[in-house]
């Protein structure tokens, strides 16, 4: 996806802060009754005082909210809360306190599966095929990507971006005093671990805190733009395809197969699984994707 010139390459905007646990909820809370947020709110001294964050943190909140598709451009002077974010994080939403494990999984899905605002995170989850990597290897790959598209990025920007993105997936540092080590939203998902010699390793396999309804929501979100071309979806594509649930959630083939065996029951037979003559695939019936995705959201928080 990010090899396409239609998409920008972005390595800044987070002000070196990883996404924190309550930031997306706080962004939703500052919207008016119409779900609109004046863009100037993200530099307003009153909002800085109200939210208890610094100026740079407030700017970082805006960046991550856009990257996770919590807010979207509405007009020159306004953002608006997306239907997806409102459904989950509004005061009358499915998770008004942003405490359910499904929220972190779904926000990670939105962030990593569509990398228009967070190139490095998209690259980490979709383009790195080795089981482990180092910061140096990651930076070299990103530089090569930028060179390919004649994008000028400073060395310090690469360093800060890689550091912030990786810290966002590490558990809260034990004994850390720095403010920016506090409660990263994705730290408990167990997707990436830091090991010896500066290596990072993907934890590929079952994800116990990812419920089947959240997984199926992501599956539908992945399948939806392909529906005109494909009434079936292979296990291989679901596991290894770019922006697929297997890639984004770091699930292996066996873990996905275990989940989709019962997908017919979960979806009321609107999606069915078959394994005939070694052809492992999902088939879809005639249904509205948005309606079924809404149903999966409700079940994810049931």
Secondary structure, 3 states (H helix, E strand, C coil): CCCCCCCCCCCCCCCCCCCECCHHHHHHHCCCCCCEEEHHHHHCHHHHHHHCCCHHHHHHHHHHHHHCCCEEEEECCEEEECHHHHHHHCCCCCCCCCCCHHHHHHHHHHHHCCCCCCHHHHHHHHCCCCCEEEHHHHHHHHHHHHHHCCCCCCHHHHHHHHHHHHHCCCCCCCCCCCHHHCCECCCCCCCEEECHHHEEEECCCCCCCCCHHHHHHHHHHHHHCCCCCCCEEEHHHHHHCCCCHHHHHCCCHHHHHHHHCCHHHHCCCCEEEEEECCEEEEEECCCCHHHHHHHHHHHHCC
